């Protein structure tokens, strides 16, 4: 099996692709955006007729030369030159050079070692390229060139300048119809080309360095911010490592504080049942019998019997800490009865009816009164101070027969707990003494 040595990839000739890429890059200095990288060089032109002048390499005269050119050229007279215009397809400059060389070899009347030639592009379009090819005989041109070189050396000597090395290898030019120079190959043009390439690389290096400096300048603030961020991160990590124990204690303290706050919130919403019963005891009138009382959070539902349910609701609404008093159902009165069966819901303020702390309890505790004189046997027991909820319902104490007190007796209570008519302690009422043996009331 034969091994193919062709450099192809998916049918594409890699060698040709490489050559095309190199050709493109060689033409890059001729592009308008990059033409400034290879500026034109100045030359001192010695024309066939007239005085020497300073021109650009494109043939245009220099208006004001600031320095002496490093290169020079000699123009050949027209009688020493053969010209021919050649039309070619739209080829690359490198291909045009090869085509011009083939055309010269085909039409040259001179021997190969006696041939001098050059070419230039007259016009270029997308379809064709027109070239001007010039030929000359080395035997005829050398005496003329030597004479011109000797003449220039003599002038340099008279001026006190010594640039014999540059004058020994002049360029040989012939001008096209539009004053475009045609350079003969094989003379001093190679030195100018080498100097131009060197200048091109210097300019490319300077442009690349300028772009690099601009990129560095643009990236410096970002790099500084990045370094500061890294430094701050390392400092933070170091500080966090040093304060790990303190942070853990702080977190534990914050969690404890949250728990205490939550507990305080729960305690602040609690309602003290003893205070609620004490309030109901003092607020409910004597004609009211309370059958049930249910406390759910800050909501209290009471039901029982009373003579006027609307008046009772109004009285409860006027109490401090009581709000949203309403009747979930209408009060009803049984046939032939004088009392209404009611159910009332009311909301309580936890700040008023909530549990008291030890400090608040001590502040709210009444001051003990001075001991009074001993009461005679059979006198009524002193009543509890108003506003203090009793721990248990007071017991009934019957006054002794014939005993006198310093205060008027309290009226008999009609309010009962559970609707019974048997004399007992009531919520908010007084105590009805039992009848005597003879069935008389005091």
C-alpha positions, 0 to 999 in steps of 0.5 A: 500500500502506497503512502501518500505524502501530499499535505491535504486535509479534507481535500485542502492543500495545506502547503498552498494554504500556508503560502497564501497566508504568507502572501497575505501577511507580506501584503499587510504593510501595503494596506491603508490602515497599516501603511504608516508602519513602513514609511517611504524612503528618500533617495537622491535621484541623479536624472539623465538630464538636469541637476540631482534632486531628492525624491521619495521611493514612489518617485514624487519629489520631496518638497523640503528635505530635512536631512541627506538621504541614505540612498541614491538612484541613477536614471538611465537615458531612454535610448538605452531602454526597451519597454513593453506593456504586458496584460495579465490576469488579476494575479498577486504581486509575487505572481506578477513578478514571476510572470514578468520574469517569464515574459522578459526571458521570452522577449529579451534580445540580450544574452542572459548574463547581459540582461538587465530588467525591471517591471512595475504595475501600471494599473490593477483591477479585479479582472486584469493587471497591466505591467510595464516591463523594461530591458537594458544591456549591461554592456551599454549601461555600465560605462554610463553608470560608472561615469555618473558614480565618479561624478557624484564622488567628485561632488562629495569630495568637493563638499567635504563629505565621505559617503563613498560606500553608499555611492558605489551601489546606486539604484538604477531607475527608469520612469514610467509614463505617469512618473512612476519609477521602474527599478532595475534589479541587481543593484543597490535596491536590496539595501533599501529594501532591507532597511525598509524591512528593518524599519517596518519591524521596529515600527511593528514592535513599537506599536505592539509595545504601545498596545501592551502598555495601554492594556497594562494601564487599563488593567492596572486598576482592576488588578489593584482592586483584585489584589485588595480584595484578596488581601481583605479576604485573607485578613477577614479569614485570619480575623475570623479564625482568631475570633471563632470562640467569641463569635460562637459565644455571641451566636449562643447569646443571640439564640438565648436572647431570641428564646427569652424574647419569644418567651416574653412575648408568650408571657405577655400574651397570657391572661391571668385567670385570677384577675379575670375572675376578680374583675367579673366578681366586681363588675357583675351586678347582684341580679346576675348569675354566672353559669360558665366562664371560658378563657381562650388566650385573650378571649373570654366567653361568659354565659348566665342569667341577668335582668338586662343583657345590654346593660351588662355588655355596656358595663363590661365595655367601660372596664379598663382592659376590656375590648371587643365586647359582643354577643355571639347570639341574642339574649333569650328570656324564658316564658314567664321568667324575669331574667335573660339567658345571655352569652357574651364574648369579650377581649382582654388586654394582656397588659392589664390582665396579664400575669404580674411579676414580683416587682409589680405585685409588690408595687400593687400590694396595698399598705397594711392598715393600722390595727383597729380596736377589738370588735365586740363579740358577735360583730361582723368581720371586716370586709376585704379591700376593694380591687383585690381578688380573693383567693377563695370565696368568703364564708358567711358569718352570721352576726350575733343577736343584738350586736351593733357595728359601725357600718350599715349592713350590706344588702342581701345578694340575689346573684347566685352561681349556677342558678340555685336559691340556696344562700351562698357566696356570689360573684360580685354580690354580698352574703345573705345571712341564714335565717334565725330559729324563728325564721326572721330576717335581720 
